[in-house]
Amino acid sequence: MSETVQAPKPEPRTNDPERTRADIMAVANQEFSEKGFAGARIDLIAEATRTSKRMIYYYFGSKEGLYLAVLEEAYRRIRHIESTLHLEDLPPEQALRTLVAFTVDYQRENPDFIRLVMNENMLRGKFLAQSRSIQDLNVPAILAVDAVYRRGVAAGVFRPGLDPVDLHMSISAMSFFNVSNSHTFALIFKHDMDSPAAIAQRRENVVEMLLRYVLAP
């Protein structure tokens, strides 16, 4: 009679499983943002968090599961902070200025987010397409832009006929480029993009360009 082979039991949880999970996520965020999905190594994440590959798989199921969790958390973080701006309490022009300035600042201060998004684009959105939560998280972002824009049009401050999704794209694009292309742009044009003065000037320029595009004549 053949023996029944039992699946190995998962390693026991630590005394603080939430902390362990958060530590794994933090290190994985850095690993995936620096090396992309293909180049990231689970054994290095395990070593840096003083855990094991088996424990990582216990929490996240697979390398793919960990990457998707990191991607979801990256979007969750920026959308959560956006929700605390209370744009609905500000006059339309001030609300739009606040949103654009925040986006410029956040993306400059979080280059790991930019690299994650760039990597996911190189993968043609393979993992993002699997995440209902990321798609749901971005709905409020568009609704917030739409609400500010509609209030501005109703008040005669903004010109009518603009698409809120296109406006959101323009805000993201002008903030994204400052980080994604900073090294090549600085080298090609011998332009310092990291000095406090250059950062402040670029921030002001992006805000003004987008506001002048939206403001009524």
Backbone torsions as a table, in degrees:
resi	resn	phi	psi	omega
1	MET	NA	128.9	-176.1
2	SER	-77.0	147.2	179.1
3	GLU	-79.6	146.2	176.5
4	THR	-83.8	124.8	179.6
5	VAL	-88.9	118.6	-179.6
6	GLN	-90.4	141.8	176.8
7	ALA	-66.7	143.1	179.4
8	PRO	-63.0	140.1	179.0
9	LYS	-74.6	146.0	177.6
10	PRO	-66.0	151.4	177.5
11	GLU	-61.2	146.6	-177.8
12	PRO	-63.4	149.5	177.3
13	ARG	-66.3	152.8	174.8
14	THR	-78.8	175.1	178.8
15	ASN	-66.9	-20.0	-179.6
16	ASP	-135.8	76.4	-176.0
17	PRO	-61.9	-33.5	179.0
18	GLU	-65.3	-39.1	178.0
19	ARG	-66.7	-41.8	178.2
20	THR	-61.0	-45.1	179.8
21	ARG	-62.5	-42.5	179.8
22	ALA	-65.2	-39.3	178.5
23	ASP	-63.7	-42.6	178.4
24	ILE	-62.0	-43.6	-179.7
25	MET	-61.9	-42.2	-178.0
26	ALA	-63.5	-45.8	179.9
27	VAL	-69.5	-39.4	179.1
28	ALA	-64.5	-36.3	177.1
29	ASN	-57.9	-44.5	179.6
30	GLN	-68.6	-42.4	-178.5
31	GLU	-64.1	-46.7	-178.3
32	PHE	-70.8	-37.9	-178.0
33	SER	-69.8	-31.5	-178.8
34	GLU	-84.5	-33.0	-171.8
35	LYS	-117.7	-5.9	-176.5
36	GLY	76.9	173.3	-178.2
37	PHE	-63.7	-46.6	-175.2
38	ALA	-65.9	-38.0	-174.9
39	GLY	-84.5	-18.1	-178.3
40	ALA	-68.7	144.9	-177.6
41	ARG	-123.3	125.7	-178.9
42	ILE	-64.5	-35.1	-178.7
43	ASP	-65.3	-32.9	177.1
44	LEU	-71.1	-36.2	176.8
45	ILE	-65.3	-41.4	178.9
46	ALA	-63.1	-43.6	-179.6
47	GLU	-63.9	-43.1	-178.0
48	ALA	-67.8	-27.8	-179.1
49	THR	-99.6	4.4	179.3
50	ARG	54.7	42.0	175.8
51	THR	-127.7	-154.6	-178.5
52	SER	-133.2	160.5	176.4
53	LYS	-60.1	-36.2	-179.4
54	ARG	-62.7	-39.7	179.1
55	MET	-68.1	-38.9	177.8
56	ILE	-62.2	-43.4	178.2
57	TYR	-67.7	-29.2	176.8
58	TYR	-62.5	-41.5	-178.2
59	TYR	-80.0	-38.3	-168.3
60	PHE	-119.1	-7.1	175.2
61	GLY	86.3	-41.6	-176.1
62	SER	-168.5	174.4	174.2
63	LYS	-61.4	-41.2	178.2
64	GLU	-61.3	-41.8	179.2
65	GLY	-64.1	-38.4	178.2
66	LEU	-67.9	-44.0	179.0
67	TYR	-60.6	-43.9	-179.5
68	LEU	-64.8	-38.7	177.5
69	ALA	-62.9	-40.3	178.3
70	VAL	-65.4	-43.8	-179.7
71	LEU	-63.4	-43.6	179.7
72	GLU	-63.7	-41.6	-180.0
73	GLU	-66.2	-36.0	178.8
74	ALA	-62.1	-44.2	177.8
75	TYR	-71.4	-37.6	-180.0
76	ARG	-61.7	-38.9	-176.8
77	ARG	-65.2	-48.6	-177.9
78	ILE	-67.8	-38.7	-180.0
79	ARG	-69.0	-33.9	177.7
80	HIS	-64.5	-45.0	-179.8
81	ILE	-65.1	-39.5	176.5
82	GLU	-56.7	-38.2	-177.9
83	SER	-68.4	-17.5	180.0
84	THR	-90.8	0.5	-179.7
85	LEU	-74.9	-19.3	179.4
86	HIS	52.7	51.7	-179.4
87	LEU	-61.0	-29.2	-178.8
88	GLU	-65.9	-17.6	-179.6
89	ASP	-91.3	-4.4	-176.2
90	LEU	-107.2	151.0	172.0
91	PRO	-57.4	150.0	-172.8
92	PRO	-51.3	-48.0	-178.0
93	GLU	-64.2	-44.4	179.2
94	GLN	-64.9	-37.2	179.3
95	ALA	-63.4	-43.5	-179.9
96	LEU	-67.9	-40.7	175.9
97	ARG	-59.0	-42.8	-178.9
98	THR	-63.3	-43.7	-179.2
99	LEU	-65.7	-44.6	-179.6
100	VAL	-64.7	-45.5	-179.5
101	ALA	-62.1	-42.0	178.3
102	PHE	-60.8	-44.9	-177.3
103	THR	-63.2	-43.2	177.3
104	VAL	-60.1	-48.3	-177.5
105	ASP	-65.8	-45.2	-176.4
106	TYR	-62.7	-45.1	-176.9
107	GLN	-70.2	-34.3	176.0
108	ARG	-66.6	-37.2	-176.7
109	GLU	-83.9	-8.2	-178.4
110	ASN	-131.0	67.0	-179.0
111	PRO	-62.6	-23.4	176.9
112	ASP	-63.4	-34.6	176.4
113	PHE	-64.4	-43.1	178.9
114	ILE	-61.1	-44.2	-178.4
115	ARG	-66.4	-37.8	177.1
116	LEU	-62.2	-43.8	179.6
117	VAL	-65.4	-41.5	178.0
118	MET	-61.6	-43.0	179.3
119	ASN	-63.5	-41.6	179.9
120	GLU	-66.4	-32.3	175.0
121	ASN	-68.5	-36.5	176.0
122	MET	-64.1	-28.8	176.4
123	LEU	-87.7	7.2	178.7
124	ARG	60.8	33.5	176.2
125	GLY	70.6	24.0	-174.8
126	LYS	-55.7	-46.7	-175.9
127	PHE	-84.8	-36.2	177.6
128	LEU	-58.6	-36.4	179.9
129	ALA	-64.1	-23.2	-179.4
130	GLN	-85.3	-10.3	-172.4
131	SER	-103.9	108.7	175.6
132	ARG	-68.7	-33.7	-175.8
133	SER	-66.6	-38.5	179.2
134	ILE	-65.4	-42.6	179.0
135	GLN	-64.0	-40.0	178.1
136	ASP	-68.1	-35.5	-179.3
137	LEU	-63.8	-30.4	-175.7
138	ASN	-85.4	-11.6	176.6
139	VAL	-63.1	-48.3	178.5
140	PRO	-60.8	-30.4	179.1
141	ALA	-62.7	-44.1	178.1
142	ILE	-69.5	-39.8	179.4
143	LEU	-62.7	-36.2	179.2
144	ALA	-66.1	-45.2	177.0
145	VAL	-62.0	-43.6	-179.1
146	ASP	-61.8	-42.7	-179.0
147	ALA	-64.7	-43.9	178.3
148	VAL	-62.9	-45.2	-177.9
149	TYR	-63.2	-45.3	-179.3
150	ARG	-62.9	-39.4	177.6
151	ARG	-64.0	-38.9	179.6
152	GLY	-66.8	-39.8	177.4
153	VAL	-65.3	-44.8	-179.5
154	ALA	-61.4	-32.4	-179.4
155	ALA	-86.1	-3.2	-178.6
156	GLY	78.2	12.5	-178.4
157	VAL	-87.5	-39.1	-178.9
158	PHE	-105.9	148.5	178.0
159	ARG	-77.4	144.1	-178.6
160	PRO	-77.8	168.7	172.3
161	GLY	93.0	6.4	180.0
162	LEU	-94.0	151.3	179.0
163	ASP	-95.2	121.3	-179.2
164	PRO	-58.1	-35.2	178.1
165	VAL	-65.6	-41.6	177.8
166	ASP	-65.1	-37.8	178.3
167	LEU	-65.7	-44.0	176.6
168	HIS	-59.7	-41.5	178.6
169	MET	-62.1	-41.9	-179.5
170	SER	-65.3	-41.2	177.5
171	ILE	-61.5	-46.7	-179.3
172	SER	-64.1	-44.3	-176.3
173	ALA	-63.1	-44.3	-176.5
174	MET	-72.7	-21.9	175.5
175	SER	-85.2	-39.0	-176.5
176	PHE	-63.4	-45.3	-175.5
177	PHE	-58.6	-35.8	-177.9
178	ASN	-58.3	-27.3	-179.4
179	VAL	-100.8	-48.7	-173.8
180	SER	-62.6	-33.4	-175.9
181	ASN	-114.4	16.2	-173.4
182	SER	-62.1	-41.8	-176.0
183	HIS	-69.7	-48.7	-178.4
184	THR	-66.9	-41.8	-179.3
185	PHE	-63.7	-43.6	-179.5
186	ALA	-63.1	-40.1	-178.3
187	LEU	-73.0	-43.2	-177.6
188	ILE	-66.4	-44.1	-174.5
189	PHE	-102.6	6.9	179.9
190	LYS	50.2	49.0	-175.0
191	HIS	-117.4	122.2	179.2
192	ASP	-76.2	113.2	-179.3
193	MET	-102.7	-0.5	-173.5
194	ASP	-110.3	-5.9	178.8
195	SER	-72.3	150.7	178.8
196	PRO	-54.1	-38.8	-179.4
197	ALA	-66.5	-42.8	-179.9
198	ALA	-66.4	-39.5	179.2
199	ILE	-64.0	-46.1	-179.5
200	ALA	-64.8	-40.4	-179.0
201	GLN	-67.1	-43.0	179.8
202	ARG	-64.2	-40.6	177.8
203	ARG	-59.1	-47.5	179.7
204	GLU	-63.2	-40.9	-179.0
205	ASN	-63.2	-43.8	-179.7
206	VAL	-63.6	-45.3	179.2
207	VAL	-59.5	-46.8	-177.1
208	GLU	-66.9	-41.1	-179.7
209	MET	-62.1	-44.2	-178.8
210	LEU	-70.8	-38.7	178.0
211	LEU	-65.3	-41.9	-179.8
212	ARG	-66.3	-29.0	176.4
213	TYR	-68.8	-34.7	-174.2
214	VAL	-92.6	-32.3	-175.0
215	LEU	-61.3	144.7	176.5
216	ALA	-67.8	148.8	179.9
217	PRO	-63.6	NA	NA
